[in-house]
């Protein structure tokens, strides 16, 4: 599948409705929160080091989205939190998630020492572990973490 990964600088100009609908059908509310928080200004991915990316297929349809914020749950310096990471069900198992994650992590290298994420999905757990994240962090607000060092680039290539 041909894929275009690019920064989303204005979520209001991107049609995320299909992804929101799909995610809600799967029982996830975090993409609805992405839209709501962007609209009310509480999270627009505009602080230092933060970024939001989208992935579009060859027909120009948004098939994945995800970004990184400064971790609001950590008092440690240099911790980024992977946020609102979602791949359309029809686009899964095609390497899109891995490409999007790599893009986010490559960006994060210049801004964060560590990336954390929280998930309760067994599939997401397997995905993050396969992409170099460690699990079972023992933290209440994060289930997986990745220290940004050369190990990651070897894993992802």
DSSP file (Angstrom, degrees, kcal/mol; ACC not computed):
  #  RESIDUE AA STRUCTURE BP1 BP2  ACC     N-H-->O    O-->H-N    N-H-->O    O-->H-N    TCO  KAPPA ALPHA  PHI   PSI    X-CA   Y-CA   Z-CA
    1    1 A X              0   0    0      0, 0.0     2,-0.2     0, 0.0    90,-0.0   0.000 360.0 360.0 360.0 127.7    0.0    0.0    0.0
    2    2 A X        -     0   0    0      2,-0.0    56,-0.5     1,-0.0     2,-0.4  -0.531 360.0-169.6 -69.1 137.9    1.3    3.4   -1.0
    3    3 A X  E     -A   57   0A   0     -2,-0.2     2,-0.5    54,-0.2    54,-0.2  -0.992  21.4-160.2-138.4 138.0    1.4    5.6    2.1
    4    4 A X  E     -A   56   0A   0     52,-2.5    52,-2.6    -2,-0.4     2,-0.5  -0.970  11.2-167.6-119.1 116.9    2.0    9.3    2.8
    5    5 A X  E     +A   55   0A   0     -2,-0.5     2,-0.3    50,-0.2    50,-0.2  -0.886  21.0 155.9-100.6 127.8    3.0   10.2    6.4
    6    6 A X  E     -A   54   0A   0     48,-2.2    48,-2.6    -2,-0.5     2,-0.1  -0.996  44.8 -92.7-151.6 157.5    2.9   13.8    7.2
    7    7 A X  E     -A   53   0A   0     -2,-0.3     2,-0.8    46,-0.2    46,-0.3  -0.421  30.2-137.9 -67.7 138.8    2.6   16.2   10.1
    8    8 A X        +     0   0    0     44,-3.5    44,-0.3     1,-0.2     3,-0.2  -0.880  28.7 170.4 -97.0 106.1   -0.9   17.3   11.0
    9    9 A X  S    S+     0   0    0     -2,-0.8     2,-0.3     1,-0.3    -1,-0.2   0.682  74.9  26.5 -91.6 -19.5   -0.5   21.0   11.8
   10   10 A X    >   -     0   0    0     -3,-0.1     3,-2.0     1,-0.1    -1,-0.3  -0.781  61.7-171.4-145.0  97.2   -4.3   21.7   12.0
   11   11 A X  G >  S+     0   0    0     -2,-0.3     3,-1.7     1,-0.3     5,-0.2   0.789  85.2  68.1 -59.7 -27.9   -6.5   18.8   13.0
   12   12 A X  G 3  S+     0   0    0      1,-0.3    -1,-0.3    26,-0.1     4,-0.0   0.726  97.6  53.0 -65.5 -19.8   -9.6   20.9   12.1
   13   13 A X  G <  S+     0   0    0     -3,-2.0     2,-0.4     2,-0.1    -1,-0.3   0.376  97.7  80.7 -94.9   3.9   -8.6   20.8    8.5
   14   14 A X  S <  S-     0   0    0     -3,-1.7     2,-1.2    -4,-0.2     3,-0.1  -0.920  79.4-129.2-114.1 134.6   -8.3   17.0    8.4
   15   15 A X        +     0   0    0     -2,-0.4    47,-0.3     1,-0.2     3,-0.2  -0.701  41.0 156.7 -83.8  99.8  -11.3   14.7    8.1
   16   16 A X     >  +     0   0    0     -2,-1.2     4,-2.5    -5,-0.2     5,-0.2   0.314  39.5 107.2-101.3   6.0  -10.8   12.3   11.0
   17   17 A X  H  > S+     0   0    0      1,-0.2     4,-2.6     2,-0.2     5,-0.2   0.857  76.9  50.7 -58.8 -40.0  -14.5   11.3   11.2
   18   18 A X  H  > S+     0   0    0      2,-0.2     4,-2.7    -3,-0.2    -1,-0.2   0.923 112.2  47.0 -65.2 -42.8  -14.1    7.8    9.7
   19   19 A X  H  > S+     0   0    0      2,-0.2     4,-2.7     1,-0.2    -2,-0.2   0.904 112.7  49.7 -64.9 -40.5  -11.3    7.0   12.2
   20   20 A X  H  X S+     0   0    0     -4,-2.5     4,-2.4     2,-0.2    -2,-0.2   0.936 112.4  47.9 -62.3 -46.0  -13.3    8.3   15.1
   21   21 A X  H  X S+     0   0    0     -4,-2.6     4,-2.0    -5,-0.2    -2,-0.2   0.925 113.7  46.6 -60.9 -46.2  -16.3    6.2   14.0
   22   22 A X  H  X S+     0   0    0     -4,-2.7     4,-1.2     2,-0.2    -1,-0.2   0.915 112.6  49.8 -62.9 -43.5  -14.2    3.1   13.6
   23   23 A X  H  <>S+     0   0    0     -4,-2.7     5,-2.9     1,-0.2     3,-0.3   0.902 110.8  49.1 -65.2 -40.1  -12.4    3.6   16.9
   24   24 A X  H ><5S+     0   0    0     -4,-2.4     3,-1.3     1,-0.2    -1,-0.2   0.865 105.9  57.1 -67.4 -35.1  -15.7    4.1   18.8
   25   25 A X  H 3<5S+     0   0    0     -4,-2.0    -1,-0.2     1,-0.3    -2,-0.2   0.800 107.0  50.4 -63.3 -27.9  -17.2    0.9   17.1
   26   26 A X  T 3<5S-     0   0    0     -4,-1.2    -1,-0.3    -3,-0.3    -2,-0.2   0.441 126.6-103.5 -87.9  -0.7  -14.2   -0.9   18.7
   27   27 A X  T < 5S+     0   0    0     -3,-1.3     2,-0.4     1,-0.3    -3,-0.2   0.590  78.3 133.0  91.8  11.2  -14.9    0.6   22.1
   28   28 A X      < +     0   0    0     -5,-2.9    -1,-0.3    -6,-0.2    -2,-0.2  -0.804  30.6 179.5 -99.4 137.3  -12.2    3.2   22.1
   29   29 A X     >  +     0   0    0     -2,-0.4     4,-1.9     2,-0.1     3,-0.2   0.424  58.4  95.1-109.4  -2.3  -12.9    6.8   23.1
   30   30 A X  H  > S+     0   0    0      1,-0.2     4,-1.7     2,-0.2    -1,-0.1   0.759  82.3  52.3 -71.8 -23.5   -9.4    8.3   22.7
   31   31 A X  H  > S+     0   0    0      2,-0.2     4,-2.1     1,-0.2    -1,-0.2   0.856 107.8  52.1 -77.7 -32.5   -9.9    9.6   19.1
   32   32 A X  H  > S+     0   0    0     -3,-0.2     4,-2.8     2,-0.2    -2,-0.2   0.908 110.4  49.7 -62.4 -40.6  -13.1   11.4   20.2
   33   33 A X  H  X S+     0   0    0     -4,-1.9     4,-3.2     2,-0.2     5,-0.3   0.882 106.0  57.0 -64.6 -37.3  -10.9   12.9   23.0
   34   34 A X  H  X S+     0   0    0     -4,-1.7     4,-2.0     2,-0.2    -2,-0.2   0.954 112.2  40.7 -55.9 -50.6   -8.3   13.9   20.4
   35   35 A X  H  X S+     0   0    0     -4,-2.1     4,-2.6     2,-0.2    -2,-0.2   0.939 117.6  47.3 -64.6 -48.6  -10.9   15.9   18.4
   36   36 A X  H  X S+     0   0    0     -4,-2.8     4,-2.3     1,-0.2     6,-0.2   0.920 114.6  45.7 -61.5 -45.2  -12.6   17.3   21.5
   37   37 A X  H  X>S+     0   0    0     -4,-3.2     6,-1.5     2,-0.2     5,-1.0   0.845 112.4  51.3 -69.9 -32.7   -9.3   18.4   23.1
   38   38 A X  H ><5S+     0   0    0     -4,-2.0     3,-0.6    -5,-0.3    -1,-0.2   0.936 111.8  47.5 -66.0 -44.9   -8.0   19.8   19.9
   39   39 A X  H 3<5S+     0   0    0     -4,-2.6    -2,-0.2     1,-0.2    -1,-0.2   0.874 115.6  43.2 -65.5 -37.9  -11.2   21.9   19.5
   40   40 A X  H 3<5S-     0   0    0     -4,-2.3    -1,-0.2    -5,-0.2    -2,-0.2   0.507 111.8-120.0 -88.9  -1.6  -11.2   23.2   23.1
   41   41 A X  T <<5S+     0   0    0     -4,-0.7     3,-0.3    -3,-0.6    -3,-0.2   0.480  79.8 118.7  85.0   2.9   -7.4   23.9   22.9
   42   42 A X  S   <S+     0   0    0     -5,-1.0     2,-0.3     1,-0.3    -4,-0.2   0.762  87.7  17.3 -76.7 -22.3   -6.4   21.6   25.8
   43   43 A X        +     0   0    0     -6,-1.5    -1,-0.3    -9,-0.1    -2,-0.2  -0.759  63.2 146.9-150.2 101.6   -4.2   19.4   23.5
   44   44 A X        -     0   0    0     -3,-0.3     8,-0.1    -2,-0.3   -33,-0.1   0.174  62.8-116.8-117.3  15.0   -3.1   20.7   20.2
   45   45 A X  S    S+     0   0    0      1,-0.1     7,-0.2     6,-0.1    23,-0.1   0.883  79.2 123.2  53.8  43.5    0.3   19.0   20.1
   46   46 A X        +     0   0    0      5,-0.1     2,-0.1     2,-0.1    -1,-0.1   0.327  33.6 103.7-120.2   6.9    2.0   22.4   20.0
   47   47 A X  S >  S-     0   0    0      1,-0.2     3,-2.4    23,-0.0     0, 0.0  -0.440  91.3 -64.8 -82.5 166.1    4.3   22.3   23.0
   48   48 A X  T 3  S+     0   0    0      1,-0.3    -1,-0.2    -2,-0.1     3,-0.1  -0.244 123.9   7.6 -53.6 127.7    8.1   21.8   22.6
   49   49 A X  T 3  S+     0   0    0      1,-0.3    -1,-0.3    -3,-0.1     2,-0.2   0.228  99.4 125.3  87.0 -13.5    8.8   18.4   21.1
   50   50 A X    <   +     0   0    0     -3,-2.4     2,-0.3    17,-0.1    -1,-0.3  -0.485  29.6 162.9 -82.5 149.7    5.1   17.6   20.5
   51   51 A X  E     - B   0  68A   0     17,-1.6    17,-2.4    -2,-0.2     2,-0.4  -0.980  26.3-149.6-160.8 152.0    3.8   16.5   17.1
   52   52 A X  E     - B   0  67A   0     -2,-0.3   -44,-3.5   -44,-0.3     2,-0.3  -0.998  18.8-169.3-126.7 130.6    0.8   14.8   15.5
   53   53 A X  E     -AB   7  66A   0     13,-3.2    13,-2.1    -2,-0.4     2,-0.3  -0.874   5.8-162.1-119.1 152.2    1.2   12.7   12.3
   54   54 A X  E     -AB   6  65A   0    -48,-2.6   -48,-2.2    -2,-0.3     2,-0.4  -0.911   9.9-144.6-124.7 158.5   -1.3   11.2   10.0
   55   55 A X  E     -AB   5  64A   0      9,-2.4     8,-3.3    -2,-0.3     9,-1.2  -0.992  15.1-166.6-125.6 124.9   -1.0    8.5    7.4
   56   56 A X  E     -AB   4  62A   0    -52,-2.6   -52,-2.5    -2,-0.4     6,-0.2  -0.896  12.7-135.8-113.2 139.5   -2.9    8.7    4.1
   57   57 A X  E >   -A    3   0A   0      4,-2.5     3,-2.1    -2,-0.4   -54,-0.2  -0.169  41.8 -84.3 -82.4-177.5   -3.4    5.8    1.6
   58   58 A X  T 3  S+     0   0    0    -56,-0.5   -55,-0.1     1,-0.3    -1,-0.1   0.651 129.2  55.6 -65.6 -15.3   -3.1    6.1   -2.1
   59   59 A X  T 3  S-     0   0    0      2,-0.1    -1,-0.3     0, 0.0     3,-0.1   0.376 120.5-106.2 -96.0   2.9   -6.7    7.3   -2.4
   60   60 A X  S <  S+     0   0    0     -3,-2.1     2,-0.4     1,-0.3    -2,-0.1   0.635  72.8 143.0  82.9  14.3   -6.1   10.2    0.0
   61   61 A X        -     0   0    0      1,-0.0    -4,-2.5     2,-0.0     2,-0.5  -0.736  56.4-119.7 -90.4 134.8   -8.0    8.6    2.9
   62   62 A X  E     +B   56   0A   0     -2,-0.4    -6,-0.3   -47,-0.3     3,-0.1  -0.606  40.0 166.9 -69.6 120.1   -6.6    9.0    6.4
   63   63 A X  E     +     0   0A   0     -8,-3.3    25,-3.2    -2,-0.5     2,-0.3   0.493  59.1  17.9-116.1  -8.2   -5.9    5.5    7.7
   64   64 A X  E     -BC  55  87A   0     -9,-1.2    -9,-2.4    23,-0.2     2,-0.3  -0.989  55.8-177.3-160.7 155.2   -3.8    6.2   10.8
   65   65 A X  E     +BC  54  86A   0     21,-2.3    21,-2.9    -2,-0.3     2,-0.3  -0.989  14.3 144.2-152.2 152.5   -3.0    8.9   13.3
   66   66 A X  E     +B   53   0A   0    -13,-2.1   -13,-3.2    -2,-0.3     2,-0.3  -0.896  11.5 175.7 177.9 157.0   -0.8    9.3   16.3
   67   67 A X  E     -BC  52  83A   0     16,-2.4    16,-3.1    -2,-0.3     2,-0.4  -0.884  24.3-111.9-155.4-174.0    1.4   11.7   18.1
   68   68 A X  E     -BC  51  82A   0    -17,-2.4   -17,-1.6    -2,-0.3     2,-0.3  -0.999  23.8-177.9-136.5 136.9    3.5   12.5   21.1
   69   69 A X  E     - C   0  81A   0     12,-2.3    12,-3.4    -2,-0.4     2,-0.3  -0.823  44.0 -89.7-120.2 162.7    3.0   14.9   24.0
   70   70 A X  E     - C   0  80A   0     -2,-0.3     2,-0.5    10,-0.2    10,-0.2  -0.619  61.9-100.3 -64.9 134.1    5.1   15.8   26.9
   71   71 A X    >   -     0   0    0      8,-2.6     3,-1.0    -2,-0.3     8,-0.1  -0.458  34.7-166.1 -68.8 112.5    4.0   13.3   29.5
   72   72 A X  T 3  S+     0   0    0     -2,-0.5    -1,-0.2     1,-0.2    -2,-0.0   0.621  85.3  56.0 -73.8 -10.6    1.5   15.1   31.7
   73   73 A X  T 3  S+     0   0    0     68,-0.1     2,-0.4     2,-0.0    -1,-0.2   0.485  95.6  77.2 -98.3  -4.5    1.6   12.2   34.3
   74   74 A X    <   -     0   0    0     -3,-1.0     5,-0.1     5,-0.1     0, 0.0  -0.854  52.7-165.9-111.7 141.3    5.4   12.3   34.9
   75   75 A X        +     0   0    0     -2,-0.4     2,-0.3     2,-0.1    -1,-0.1   0.388  64.5 105.6 -98.4   1.7    7.4   14.7   36.9
   76   76 A X  S >  S-     0   0    0      1,-0.1     3,-0.7    -5,-0.1     2,-0.2  -0.603  76.4-117.2 -79.8 141.1   10.6   13.4   35.2
   77   77 A X  T 3  S+     0   0    0     -2,-0.3    -2,-0.1     1,-0.2    36,-0.1  -0.532  92.3  25.9 -74.7 141.5   12.2   15.6   32.6
   78   78 A X  T 3  S+     0   0    0      1,-0.2    35,-2.8    -2,-0.2    36,-1.9   0.698  80.5 136.8  85.2  20.3   12.4   14.3   29.1
   79   79 A X  E <   - d   0 114A   0     -3,-0.7    -8,-2.6    33,-0.2     2,-0.3  -0.895  31.1-169.3-105.2 122.8    9.5   11.9   29.1
   80   80 A X  E     -Cd  70 115A   0     34,-3.1    36,-2.6    -2,-0.6     2,-0.5  -0.789  11.4-143.4-104.3 152.0    7.2   11.9   26.0
   81   81 A X  E     -Cd  69 116A   0    -12,-3.4   -12,-2.3    -2,-0.3     2,-0.3  -0.968  13.6-131.3-119.6 122.2    3.8   10.1   25.9
   82   82 A X  E     -C   68   0A   0     34,-2.6    36,-0.4    -2,-0.5     2,-0.4  -0.557  38.8-170.3 -65.9 127.6    2.6    8.4   22.7
   83   83 A X  E     -C   67   0A   0    -16,-3.1   -16,-2.4    -2,-0.3    34,-0.0  -0.943  46.9  -1.3-132.0 146.5   -1.0    9.6   22.3
   84   84 A X  E    S+     0   0A   0     -2,-0.4     2,-0.6     1,-0.2    -1,-0.1   0.803  72.1 171.2  53.6  39.3   -4.0    9.0   20.2
   85   85 A X  E     +     0   0A   0    -19,-0.2     2,-0.3    -3,-0.1   -19,-0.3  -0.725   8.3 155.9 -86.0 115.3   -2.2    6.2   18.2
   86   86 A X  E     -C   65   0A   0    -21,-2.9   -21,-2.3    -2,-0.6     2,-0.4  -0.997  28.3-162.7-148.4 136.2   -4.8    4.4   16.0
   87   87 A X  E     -C   64   0A   0     -2,-0.3   -23,-0.2   -23,-0.2     5,-0.1  -0.974  34.8-110.4-117.5 131.5   -4.7    2.4   12.8
   88   88 A X    >>  -     0   0    0    -25,-3.2     3,-2.2    -2,-0.4     4,-0.5  -0.330  28.3-121.4 -56.9 137.3   -7.9    1.8   10.8
   89   89 A X  G >4 S+     0   0    0      1,-0.3     3,-1.0     2,-0.2    -1,-0.1   0.853 112.8  54.4 -52.0 -37.8   -8.9   -1.9   11.0
   90   90 A X  G 34 S+     0   0    0      1,-0.2    -1,-0.3     3,-0.0    -2,-0.1   0.616 109.6  48.2 -72.4 -11.2   -8.7   -2.2    7.2
   91   91 A X  G X4 S+     0   0    0     -3,-2.2     3,-0.6   -28,-0.2     5,-0.5   0.357  87.5 113.5-109.2   2.9   -5.1   -0.9    7.2
   92   92 A X  T <<  +     0   0    0     -3,-1.0    -3,-0.0    -4,-0.5    -4,-0.0  -0.320  67.5  29.2 -76.3 159.8   -3.7   -3.1   10.0
   93   93 A X  T 3  S+     0   0    0      1,-0.1    -1,-0.2    -2,-0.0    -4,-0.0   0.753  93.7  98.5  65.5  27.4   -1.1   -5.8    9.5
   94   94 A X  S <  S-     0   0    0     -3,-0.6    -2,-0.1   -93,-0.0    -1,-0.1   0.243 102.5-100.7-123.7   9.0    0.4   -3.9    6.6
   95   95 A X  S  > S+     0   0    0      3,-0.0     4,-2.2     4,-0.0     5,-0.2   0.438  90.2 118.8  87.3  -0.1    3.3   -2.2    8.3
   96   96 A X  H  > S+     0   0    0     -5,-0.5     4,-2.8     2,-0.2     5,-0.2   0.924  74.2  50.1 -65.8 -44.9    1.5    1.2    8.6
   97   97 A X  H  > S+     0   0    0      1,-0.2     4,-2.8    -6,-0.2    -1,-0.2   0.903 111.3  49.0 -59.9 -42.2    1.6    1.2   12.4
   98   98 A X  H  > S+     0   0    0      2,-0.2     4,-2.5     1,-0.2    -1,-0.2   0.911 112.1  48.2 -65.3 -42.4    5.3    0.5   12.5
   99   99 A X  H  X S+     0   0    0     -4,-2.2     4,-2.1     2,-0.2    -2,-0.2   0.918 114.1  46.6 -64.1 -42.9    6.1    3.2    9.9
  100  100 A X  H  X S+     0   0    0     -4,-2.8     4,-2.2     2,-0.2    -2,-0.2   0.923 112.8  49.1 -65.3 -44.0    4.0    5.7   11.9
  101  101 A X  H  X S+     0   0    0     -4,-2.8     4,-2.8    -5,-0.2     5,-0.2   0.917 110.5  51.0 -61.4 -43.2    5.5    4.7   15.2
  102  102 A X  H  X S+     0   0    0     -4,-2.5     4,-2.9     1,-0.2    -1,-0.2   0.901 108.9  51.6 -61.3 -41.3    9.0    5.0   13.7
  103  103 A X  H  X S+     0   0    0     -4,-2.1     4,-1.9     2,-0.2    -1,-0.2   0.920 112.7  45.3 -61.4 -44.6    8.2    8.5   12.4
  104  104 A X  H  X S+     0   0    0     -4,-2.2     4,-2.5     2,-0.2    -2,-0.2   0.927 114.8  47.2 -65.4 -45.2    7.0    9.6   15.8
  105  105 A X  H  X S+     0   0    0     -4,-2.8     4,-1.6     2,-0.2    -2,-0.2   0.902 109.1  54.0 -65.6 -40.9   10.0    8.1   17.6
  106  106 A X  H  < S+     0   0    0     -4,-2.9     4,-0.4    -5,-0.2    -1,-0.2   0.908 112.0  45.4 -60.1 -40.7   12.5    9.6   15.1
  107  107 A X  H >< S+     0   0    0     -4,-1.9     3,-1.1     1,-0.2    -2,-0.2   0.914 109.9  55.4 -64.7 -43.1   11.0   13.0   15.8
  108  108 A X  H >X S+     0   0    0     -4,-2.5     4,-3.0     1,-0.2     3,-2.5   0.764  87.9  79.3 -64.6 -26.8   11.0   12.4   19.6
  109  109 A X  T 3< S+     0   0    0     -4,-1.6    -1,-0.2     1,-0.3    -2,-0.2   0.827  93.5  48.4 -53.3 -35.9   14.7   11.6   19.6
  110  110 A X  T <4 S+     0   0    0     -3,-1.1    -1,-0.3    -4,-0.4    -2,-0.2   0.493 124.2  30.1 -83.0  -1.7   15.6   15.3   19.6
  111  111 A X  T <4 S+     0   0    0     -3,-2.5     2,-0.3     1,-0.2    -2,-0.2   0.637 114.1  43.0-129.1 -25.5   13.2   16.1   22.3
  112  112 A X     <  -     0   0    0     -4,-3.0    -1,-0.2     1,-0.1   -33,-0.2  -0.908  47.0-155.4-132.1 154.0   12.7   13.2   24.8
  113  113 A X  S    S+     0   0    0    -35,-2.8    35,-2.6    -2,-0.3     2,-0.3   0.665  87.2  18.5 -93.6 -23.2   14.8   10.6   26.6
  114  114 A X  E     -dE  79 147A   0    -36,-1.9   -34,-3.1    33,-0.2     2,-0.4  -0.993  62.2-150.0-150.0 147.8   12.0    8.2   27.0
  115  115 A X  E     -dE  80 146A   0     31,-2.6    31,-2.6    -2,-0.3     2,-0.3  -0.984  16.9-174.3-121.5 135.5    8.6    7.5   25.5
  116  116 A X  E     -dE  81 145A   0    -36,-2.6   -34,-2.6    -2,-0.4     2,-0.3  -0.871   3.0-178.4-123.0 160.5    5.7    5.9   27.5
  117  117 A X  E     - E   0 144A   0     27,-2.0    26,-2.3    -2,-0.3    27,-2.2  -0.982  17.3-140.5-152.1 154.5    2.3    4.7   26.5
  118  118 A X        +     0   0    0    -36,-0.4     2,-0.3    -2,-0.3    24,-0.1  -0.984  29.8 156.2-122.0 130.5   -0.7    3.2   28.2
  119  119 A X        -     0   0    0     -2,-0.5    -2,-0.1     1,-0.1    23,-0.0  -0.991  32.8-167.6-146.9 152.6   -2.8    0.4   26.7
  120  120 A X        +     0   0    0     -2,-0.3     2,-0.4    23,-0.0     3,-0.1   0.178  62.0 108.2-119.4  13.4   -5.1   -2.3   27.8
  121  121 A X     >  -     0   0    0      1,-0.1     4,-2.4     2,-0.0     5,-0.1  -0.785  60.7-150.1 -95.4 130.5   -5.3   -4.0   24.5
  122  122 A X  H  > S+     0   0    0     -2,-0.4     4,-2.3     2,-0.2     5,-0.2   0.881 101.0  52.0 -64.5 -38.0   -3.4   -7.4   24.0
  123  123 A X  H  > S+     0   0    0      2,-0.2     4,-2.3     1,-0.2    -1,-0.2   0.912 110.8  46.8 -65.1 -41.9   -2.9   -6.6   20.3
  124  124 A X  H  > S+     0   0    0      2,-0.2     4,-3.0     1,-0.2     5,-0.3   0.897 109.4  55.2 -66.4 -39.0   -1.4   -3.2   21.2
  125  125 A X  H  X S+     0   0    0     -4,-2.4     4,-2.4     1,-0.2     5,-0.2   0.940 110.3  45.3 -55.9 -48.6    0.8   -4.8   23.8
  126  126 A X  H  X S+     0   0    0     -4,-2.3     4,-2.4     1,-0.2    -1,-0.2   0.898 113.0  51.6 -63.5 -40.8    2.2   -7.2   21.2
  127  127 A X  H  X S+     0   0    0     -4,-2.3     4,-1.1     2,-0.2    -2,-0.2   0.946 111.7  44.9 -61.6 -50.2    2.7   -4.4   18.8
  128  128 A X  H  <>S+     0   0    0     -4,-3.0     5,-2.5     1,-0.2     3,-0.5   0.914 114.0  49.2 -64.4 -42.0    4.6   -2.2   21.2
  129  129 A X  H ><5S+     0   0    0     -4,-2.4     3,-1.6    -5,-0.3    -1,-0.2   0.906 108.6  53.5 -62.9 -40.4    6.8   -5.1   22.4
  130  130 A X  H 3<5S+     0   0    0     -4,-2.4    -1,-0.2     1,-0.3    -2,-0.2   0.735 107.8  53.4 -65.4 -20.8    7.5   -6.1   18.8
  131  131 A X  T 3<5S-     0   0    0     -4,-1.1    -1,-0.3    -3,-0.5    -2,-0.2   0.053 130.0 -88.3-106.3  24.8    8.7   -2.5   18.2
  132  132 A X  T < 5S+     0   0    0     -3,-1.6     2,-0.2     1,-0.3    -3,-0.2   0.405  81.5 134.2  94.8  -1.9   11.1   -2.3   21.1
  133  133 A X      < -     0   0    0     -5,-2.5     2,-0.3    -6,-0.2    -1,-0.3  -0.561  47.9-136.2 -79.8 144.7    9.0   -1.1   24.0
  134  134 A X  E     -F  145   0A   0     11,-3.1    11,-2.2    -2,-0.2     2,-0.2  -0.726  21.2-148.5 -94.1 153.0    9.3   -2.9   27.3
  135  135 A X  E     +F  144   0A   0     -2,-0.3     9,-0.2     9,-0.2     8,-0.0  -0.516  64.7  47.2-112.0-179.4    6.1   -3.7   29.2
  136  136 A X  E     +     0   0A   0      7,-0.9    -1,-0.2    -2,-0.2     8,-0.1   0.940  56.1 168.8  54.1  56.6    5.1   -4.0   32.8
  137  137 A X  E     -     0   0A   0      6,-0.5    -1,-0.1     5,-0.2     6,-0.1   0.671  43.3-127.9 -74.4 -16.7    6.6   -0.7   33.9
  138  138 A X  E     +     0   0A   0      1,-0.3     2,-0.4     4,-0.1     5,-0.1   0.702  66.5 129.8  74.9  18.3    4.9   -0.8   37.3
  139  139 A X  E >   -F  142   0A   0      3,-0.7     3,-0.6     1,-0.1    -1,-0.3  -0.835  60.7-137.3-104.8 143.9    3.6    2.7   36.7
  140  140 A X  T 3  S+     0   0    0     -2,-0.4    -1,-0.1     1,-0.2     3,-0.1   0.794 103.0  37.0 -69.9 -26.1   -0.1    3.6   37.2
  141  141 A X  T 3  S+     0   0    0      1,-0.1     2,-0.3   -68,-0.1    -1,-0.2   0.309 115.2  50.6-111.6   8.6   -0.3    5.7   34.0
  142  142 A X  E <   + F   0 139A   0     -3,-0.6    -3,-0.7     1,-0.1   -24,-0.3  -0.984  43.2 179.6-148.8 134.9    2.0    3.8   31.6
  143  143 A X  E    S+     0   0A   0    -26,-2.3    -7,-0.9    -2,-0.3    -6,-0.5   0.653  75.6  31.4-104.4 -21.4    2.1    0.2   30.6
  144  144 A X  E     -EF 117 135A   0    -27,-2.2   -27,-2.0    -9,-0.2     2,-0.3  -0.976  62.6-173.7-140.1 149.7    5.0    0.3   28.1
  145  145 A X  E     -EF 116 134A   0    -11,-2.2   -11,-3.1    -2,-0.3     2,-0.4  -0.982  10.8-160.7-144.4 155.9    8.2    2.4   27.7
  146  146 A X  E     -E  115   0A   0    -31,-2.6   -31,-2.6    -2,-0.3     2,-0.5  -0.977  13.9-145.5-138.7 121.4   11.0    2.9   25.3
  147  147 A X  E     -E  114   0A   0     -2,-0.4     2,-1.3   -33,-0.2     5,-0.3  -0.745  27.8-123.3 -83.3 131.6   14.3    4.5   26.1
  148  148 A X        +     0   0    0    -35,-2.6     2,-0.2    -2,-0.5    -1,-0.1  -0.633  63.2 118.2 -84.5  97.4   15.6    6.5   23.2
  149  149 A X  S >> S-     0   0    0     -2,-1.3     3,-1.1     0, 0.0     4,-0.7  -0.758  82.6 -76.5-140.9-172.7   18.9    5.1   22.3
  150  150 A X  H 3> S+     0   0    0      1,-0.2     4,-1.4    -2,-0.2     5,-0.2   0.705 116.2  77.1 -67.5 -19.1   20.5    3.3   19.3
  151  151 A X  H 3> S+     0   0    0      1,-0.2     4,-1.9     2,-0.2    -1,-0.2   0.888  90.6  55.1 -57.3 -40.2   18.7    0.1   20.2
  152  152 A X  H <> S+     0   0    0     -3,-1.1     4,-2.3    -5,-0.3    -1,-0.2   0.924 103.3  51.8 -63.8 -46.2   15.5    1.4   18.8
  153  153 A X  H  X S+     0   0    0     -4,-0.7     4,-0.7     1,-0.2    -1,-0.2   0.842 110.2  50.5 -63.5 -31.3   16.8    2.3   15.3
  154  154 A X  H  < S+     0   0    0     -4,-1.4     3,-0.5     1,-0.2    -1,-0.2   0.894 111.4  48.6 -68.9 -39.6   18.2   -1.2   15.0
  155  155 A X  H  < S+     0   0    0     -4,-1.9    -2,-0.2     1,-0.2    -1,-0.2   0.874 112.7  47.3 -66.3 -38.1   14.9   -2.8   16.0
  156  156 A X  H  <        0   0    0     -4,-2.3    -1,-0.2     1,-0.2    -2,-0.2   0.548 360.0 360.0 -86.8  -8.5   12.9   -0.7   13.6
  157  157 A X     <        0   0    0     -4,-0.7    -1,-0.2    -3,-0.5    -2,-0.1   0.489 360.0 360.0 -88.6 360.0   14.9   -1.1   10.4
